Structure formats: structure tokens, C-alpha cells
């Protein structure tokens, strides 16, 4: 009797600022196995991070049962990274953790004898949305050819599909929109979108804004605690209008720069506070030279989005 053919999967790794995720993902974007580790915050050299990635991959593979091992054929490795790709496209430059340049392709190829692809995390995310998410079949109208993905998480970044192609740029950072300049009634940080709306900055911005306005800011220990208190804190309600204006400016720049049919928004800050931060943003978006405002939707792919995207990208490169 003929044995069933093994399901081809990619080992997907997503190196985020908070978590490092490993998954086995098939060619239609289904996640079959996954594990989450805390991302190391610093090391003496980039190779320390490489060693940790290998540790995490080996841990994922070590958890496979005999049946699972016999069911899957691993055909490639895809690594999603938070930072620009090195000029030789074999490693990356971390932006949220204190390591040197992290080698990826050569050590993983040597360790696992598999092809290795590397992609910036928001580029992986927009690729996932395009292939198996909101961009795949927009309301029955077929595949979207021009779309953006924006993450609002620890920081802010983006990815772009233009004319049916993933835009990468010189170092894989095309569409990194967090450094778009925006205006605020109270300045903070570098006066860019991420300085005001990045998850690591919101509490500091709120405290500065409150003091400038002569208010005694409530003490919130975390961003979730701050958003949970919006309904009962009039000062926070005013502050949310400021954030909405800032998000409207950021999205206006994205719309006018990339002319997308659709914008998908993800990241923990946005996904967990959608009604407060994103819904109703239309009045803050400039419509100077666009005929129609693109749809703005929340991702349905959750925390797996970059693993799914980099796996699908790796499949496309085989």
C-alpha cells in the first residue's frame, strides 16, 4: 500500500522585541506546531542571538512526536526579524535588542542543511495578509494588488505590496513608517509616529501631555492599565483624541505615499484597543489627492502573522 505523502512545512522563526516564536507552517499558511520564548535583550555578540535561535528551533523539533516527525517534510527555514537586513542579506541588524549584527543564513544552513530565507517582520506580515489574509480575496473581488500592513506594538512599522509585488527596498526595510513626522500639541521624543504611539512610549507621552496641560496624571503601571481606565478617566479621554489625531496623520501619510487599496493593522497595541484607537479614524485622515479612502481592517492572523508570512515567502523561493 502506498504511504501517504508527507506534508511539506517550513520552520518559521519570528524574532520580536518581546518574544521569539518558532513554528512549523505549511504551504497554505496553517500553523501545525509552535513555541514561544522570551527574546534575549542583550548579548556580547550577534552570534549569541544566533545560538539562541538554534536552541529554539531545536526545542521545537524536539517536541515533535514520532507520528508528527513522520508526517512532515521540512523543506526550508524562514526567519522574520525586527530590523534591517545586512548588505549581504545573510543576517540582520537588531533595533530593539542590544546585540551586534546577527548572522542567520550561513549558521542555520550549516546546522540544518536547509535553504534559509530572511525577511523583515512587517514585510513578512504584509506577505501573510496578502497571501492568506484580508488581501487574498477582498469581499469576493479577488486578490488585492496594492496594500499596506501597519503594526502598532512595541514600535510602529509597516510593509507594502505594490502592483502585486512585495516591496523590500535596499535593506528589506521598505515601508518602515514609524519615523514619519507627525504634529502633536505636546512634543515628545523624536516627534515621529513611533515616539508617540509605540508601546514603549505611550505612558511617557501621556505623563508629559498631562503635566503640560496642568493635570495631575494618574499613575498607570502599564499600557493595558492605561487603556482599561479610559472610560472612567476624562483626562484619558482627551488624551485618546490626541492619539487618534496622531494616528490619522500617520495613516494619511501612508495612504498618500503608497496609494493602497487596503490597510491592515496589527500589533498588540492596536489589536487590543481597536475601538479606542482605530475605529472612527476616518475624520482624522486627509483626503487631499485621493479619490477614495482605502479600507482599514484589523488583522485576523494574530501573533502568528510574521511566522506565517516568512514561511509562505520561503515556499515561494524554493
C-alpha positions as CSV (number, residue, x, y, z in Angstrom):
1,X,0.0,0.0,0.0
2,X,1.3,3.5,-0.9
3,X,2.3,5.6,2.1
4,X,0.6,9.0,2.4
5,X,2.8,11.8,1.1
6,X,4.4,13.8,3.9
7,X,3.1,17.4,4.3
8,X,5.8,19.9,3.4
9,X,6.4,22.5,6.1
10,X,8.8,25.4,6.7
11,X,10.4,26.1,10.1
12,X,9.4,29.7,10.7
13,X,11.1,31.9,13.3
14,X,9.9,35.4,14.3
15,X,12.3,37.4,16.4
16,X,10.3,40.1,18.0
17,X,11.2,42.6,20.7
18,X,9.4,40.7,23.4
19,X,9.0,37.1,22.1
20,X,10.8,34.8,19.8
21,X,8.3,32.4,18.1
22,X,9.1,29.2,16.3
23,X,6.5,27.4,14.2
24,X,6.0,24.7,11.6
25,X,3.9,26.2,8.8
26,X,2.6,24.5,5.6
27,X,2.2,26.0,2.1
28,X,-1.3,27.3,2.8
29,X,-0.3,29.1,5.9
30,X,-1.6,26.6,8.5
31,X,0.5,26.5,11.7
32,X,0.9,22.9,12.9
33,X,3.3,23.4,15.8
34,X,4.6,26.4,17.7
35,X,6.5,27.5,20.7
36,X,7.1,30.9,22.2
37,X,10.3,32.0,24.0
38,X,11.3,35.3,25.6
39,X,13.6,37.3,23.4
40,X,17.0,37.9,24.9
41,X,17.6,41.6,25.4
42,X,21.4,41.8,25.2
43,X,24.4,39.8,24.4
44,X,28.1,40.2,23.9
45,X,27.9,39.4,20.2
46,X,25.4,38.7,17.4
47,X,26.3,35.1,17.5
48,X,24.8,34.8,20.9
49,X,21.4,35.5,19.3
50,X,22.1,33.0,16.6
51,X,22.9,30.4,19.2
52,X,19.6,31.1,20.9
53,X,17.7,30.8,17.6
54,X,19.2,27.4,17.0
55,X,18.3,26.4,20.6
56,X,14.7,27.5,20.0
57,X,14.4,25.6,16.6
58,X,15.9,22.5,18.1
59,X,13.5,22.8,21.0
60,X,10.5,22.9,18.6
61,X,11.8,20.0,16.6
62,X,12.5,18.1,19.8
63,X,8.8,18.4,20.9
64,X,7.6,16.6,17.8
65,X,6.1,13.2,18.4
66,X,7.2,10.2,16.3
67,X,3.9,10.5,14.4
68,X,4.4,14.2,13.7
69,X,8.0,13.7,12.6
70,X,6.9,11.0,10.1
71,X,4.1,13.3,8.9
72,X,6.1,16.4,8.0
73,X,8.8,17.1,5.5
74,X,10.8,20.2,6.4
75,X,11.8,21.9,3.2
76,X,13.2,25.3,4.3
77,X,13.7,27.7,7.2
78,X,12.2,31.3,7.2
79,X,13.3,33.9,9.7
80,X,11.4,37.1,10.4
81,X,13.5,39.8,12.1
82,X,12.9,43.1,13.7
83,X,15.4,45.3,12.0
84,X,17.1,45.9,8.6
85,X,18.8,43.1,6.7
86,X,22.6,43.2,6.4
87,X,24.0,44.2,3.0
88,X,25.0,40.6,2.2
89,X,21.4,39.6,3.0
90,X,22.6,36.8,5.3
91,X,21.9,38.4,8.7
92,X,20.2,41.4,10.3
93,X,20.8,44.4,12.5
94,X,18.7,44.4,15.6
95,X,16.8,47.5,16.5
96,X,15.1,46.5,19.8
97,X,17.8,44.4,21.5
98,X,21.5,45.0,22.3
99,X,23.4,42.7,20.0
100,X,25.8,43.2,17.2
101,X,24.8,42.1,13.7
102,X,23.2,38.7,13.9
103,X,24.2,36.1,11.3
104,X,21.3,34.0,10.2
105,X,21.6,32.3,6.8
106,X,25.0,30.6,7.0
107,X,24.8,29.1,10.5
108,X,21.3,27.8,10.1
109,X,22.1,26.3,6.7
110,X,25.1,24.6,8.2
111,X,23.2,23.4,11.2
112,X,20.1,22.0,9.4
113,X,21.2,21.6,5.8
114,X,18.2,23.5,4.5
115,X,17.7,26.7,2.5
116,X,17.2,29.7,4.7
117,X,15.2,32.9,3.9
118,X,15.3,36.1,5.9
119,X,12.7,38.8,5.9
120,X,11.9,41.9,8.0
121,X,8.9,41.2,10.3
122,X,6.4,43.6,8.9
123,X,7.3,42.6,5.4
124,X,6.6,39.0,6.4
125,X,3.3,40.2,8.0
126,X,2.1,42.0,4.8
127,X,3.0,39.0,2.8
128,X,0.9,36.8,5.0
129,X,-2.1,39.2,4.8
130,X,-1.7,39.3,1.0
131,X,-1.5,35.5,0.5
132,X,-3.9,34.1,3.1
133,X,-5.4,37.1,5.0
134,X,-7.5,40.1,4.0
135,X,-5.7,40.7,0.8
136,X,-6.3,37.2,-0.6
137,X,-9.9,37.8,-1.7
138,X,-11.3,41.1,-0.7
139,X,-15.1,40.6,-0.4
140,X,-15.1,38.3,-3.4
141,X,-13.4,40.9,-5.6
142,X,-10.1,38.9,-6.0
143,X,-6.6,39.4,-4.8
144,X,-5.6,42.9,-3.7
145,X,-2.6,44.2,-5.7
146,X,-1.8,47.3,-3.5
147,X,-2.0,47.1,0.2
148,X,-0.2,48.0,3.4
149,X,0.2,46.4,6.8
150,X,0.9,48.5,9.8
151,X,2.0,47.1,13.2
152,X,1.3,49.1,16.4
153,X,3.2,47.2,19.0
154,X,6.4,47.9,20.9
155,X,7.2,50.2,18.0
156,X,5.5,51.1,14.7
157,X,6.4,49.8,11.3
158,X,4.9,48.7,8.0
159,X,5.0,46.5,5.0
160,X,3.8,47.2,1.4
161,X,2.5,45.2,-1.5
162,X,2.6,47.3,-4.7
163,X,1.3,46.2,-8.1
164,X,1.3,42.6,-6.8
165,X,4.9,42.6,-5.6
166,X,6.4,42.6,-2.1
167,X,8.4,45.8,-1.8
168,X,11.7,45.3,0.1
169,X,14.0,48.2,-0.7
170,X,17.7,48.2,-0.3
171,X,17.9,46.5,3.1
172,X,14.5,45.0,3.4
173,X,13.1,48.0,5.3
174,X,10.8,49.4,2.7
175,X,7.7,50.9,4.4
176,X,9.2,51.4,7.8
177,X,6.7,54.1,8.6
178,X,7.4,54.6,12.3
179,X,9.7,57.5,11.7
180,X,7.1,59.5,9.8
181,X,7.0,63.0,11.3
182,X,3.6,64.0,12.9
183,X,2.3,67.0,14.8
184,X,1.2,67.0,18.4
185,X,0.1,69.7,20.8
186,X,2.8,68.4,23.1
187,X,6.1,67.3,21.8
188,X,7.7,64.1,22.9
189,X,10.7,62.0,21.8
190,X,11.7,62.5,18.2
191,X,8.3,63.9,17.2
192,X,7.6,60.9,15.0
193,X,4.7,58.5,14.9
194,X,6.5,55.8,16.9
195,X,7.6,58.3,19.6
196,X,4.0,59.0,20.4
197,X,2.3,55.7,19.6
198,X,4.9,53.0,20.2
199,X,4.0,50.7,23.1
200,X,7.2,51.6,24.9
201,X,6.4,55.4,24.6
202,X,2.7,55.8,25.3
203,X,2.9,56.1,29.1
204,X,5.8,58.6,28.9
205,X,3.9,60.7,26.3
206,X,0.7,60.6,28.5
207,X,2.6,61.8,31.5
208,X,4.2,64.6,29.6
209,X,1.0,65.6,28.0
210,X,-0.9,65.7,31.3
211,X,1.7,67.8,33.0
212,X,1.8,70.4,30.2
213,X,-2.0,70.6,30.4
214,X,-1.8,71.3,34.2
215,X,-3.4,68.0,35.1
216,X,-2.1,65.6,37.7
217,X,-1.7,62.4,35.7
218,X,-3.0,59.2,37.3
219,X,-0.3,56.6,37.8
220,X,-0.7,53.8,35.4
221,X,1.8,50.9,35.6
222,X,1.3,49.6,32.1
223,X,-0.2,50.5,28.7
224,X,-3.0,47.9,29.2
225,X,-3.9,49.5,32.6
226,X,-4.0,53.0,30.9
227,X,-6.4,51.8,28.2
228,X,-8.6,50.0,30.7
229,X,-9.1,53.3,32.5
230,X,-10.2,55.3,29.5
231,X,-13.9,55.0,30.2
232,X,-13.6,56.4,33.8
233,X,-10.9,59.0,33.3
234,X,-11.9,62.2,31.4
235,X,-8.3,63.2,31.1
236,X,-7.5,60.0,29.3
237,X,-10.5,60.5,27.0
238,X,-9.0,63.8,25.9
239,X,-5.6,62.1,25.5
240,X,-7.1,59.5,23.3
241,X,-8.3,62.2,20.9
242,X,-4.7,63.3,20.6
243,X,-3.6,59.8,19.8
244,X,-6.4,59.5,17.2
245,X,-5.2,62.7,15.6
246,X,-1.6,61.3,15.5
247,X,-2.7,58.0,14.1
248,X,-4.8,59.9,11.5
249,X,-1.7,61.8,10.4
250,X,0.4,58.7,10.2
251,X,-2.2,56.8,8.2
252,X,-2.7,59.8,5.9
253,X,1.0,59.8,5.1
254,X,0.8,56.0,4.4
255,X,-2.2,56.4,2.1
256,X,-0.7,59.3,0.1
257,X,2.7,57.7,-0.2
258,X,1.7,54.2,-1.2
259,X,-1.8,54.6,-2.6
260,X,-3.1,51.2,-1.2
261,X,-6.5,49.6,-1.8
262,X,-6.4,48.3,1.8
263,X,-4.6,48.9,5.1
264,X,-4.4,46.0,7.6
265,X,-3.4,46.9,11.1
266,X,-1.9,44.6,13.7
267,X,0.3,44.6,16.7
268,X,-0.8,44.2,20.3
269,X,-1.4,47.9,21.0
270,X,-3.8,48.3,18.1
271,X,-5.5,44.8,18.3
272,X,-6.2,45.1,22.0
273,X,-7.6,48.6,21.8
274,X,-9.2,48.7,18.4
275,X,-12.4,50.5,19.4
276,X,-10.5,53.3,21.2
277,X,-7.6,53.8,18.8
278,X,-8.6,52.9,15.3
279,X,-12.4,52.8,14.9
280,X,-13.6,56.2,13.8
281,X,-10.3,57.4,12.5
282,X,-11.8,58.5,9.2
283,X,-12.3,62.1,10.3
284,X,-8.6,62.4,11.0
285,X,-7.4,61.2,7.6
286,X,-6.6,63.8,5.0
287,X,-8.2,63.2,1.6
288,X,-6.4,65.9,-0.4
289,X,-5.4,63.9,-3.5
290,X,-7.1,60.5,-3.1
291,X,-10.4,59.6,-4.7
292,X,-11.4,57.0,-2.1
293,X,-10.1,56.2,1.4
294,X,-8.8,52.6,1.5
295,X,-10.4,50.1,3.8
296,X,-8.8,49.9,7.2
297,X,-9.2,46.5,8.9
298,X,-7.8,44.6,11.8
299,X,-5.6,41.5,11.1
300,X,-7.2,38.1,11.9
301,X,-3.8,36.3,11.9
302,X,-2.9,37.2,15.4
303,X,0.6,36.7,16.8
304,X,1.4,34.0,14.2
305,X,1.3,36.6,11.3
306,X,5.0,37.0,10.8
307,X,5.8,33.3,11.1
308,X,3.1,32.6,8.5
309,X,4.4,35.3,6.2
310,X,8.0,34.3,6.3
311,X,7.1,30.6,5.8
312,X,5.0,31.4,2.7
313,X,7.8,33.6,1.4
314,X,10.3,30.7,1.9
315,X,7.9,28.4,0.0
316,X,7.8,30.9,-2.9
317,X,11.6,30.9,-3.1
318,X,12.0,27.1,-3.4
